[in-house]
Amino acid sequence: MTDCPHCGKENLEGTDECEACGSPLVELSKPRASSRLEKSLFKDRIKALPPREPLLVEEAAPVSMAIKLLYDHKVGCALVVDDDRRVRGIVTKLDLIEHLTRRPGV
């Protein structure tokens, strides 16, 4: 529950405005950073990260090729593309591990 700083009315957590007086409560429900790391998580934007060229794997490629690509490029995922290079999805290391461990006899 969140108390309105203007009238003291108790409001549900995450409510945008006070039910009693209509004062904005949005700022009260925002998480507060308590460390340098948390401040960075709230302040920094994705565009500040050094972008990499996306790794592409064709949807017809064998699973072994996807594993090798991820390993060789030291990344955790690749975009899956069709014959026209349109993105069809994403494959991650976890996807590959789950696929291999679900197979009967493995």
Secondary structure, DSSP 4 states (H G I P E B T S, - for coil): -EE-TTT--EE-TT-SB-TTT--B-HHHHSPPP-SHHHHHHHH--GGGS---PPPEEETTS-HHHHHHHHHHHT-SEEEEE-TT--EEEEEEHHHHHHHHHHSTT-
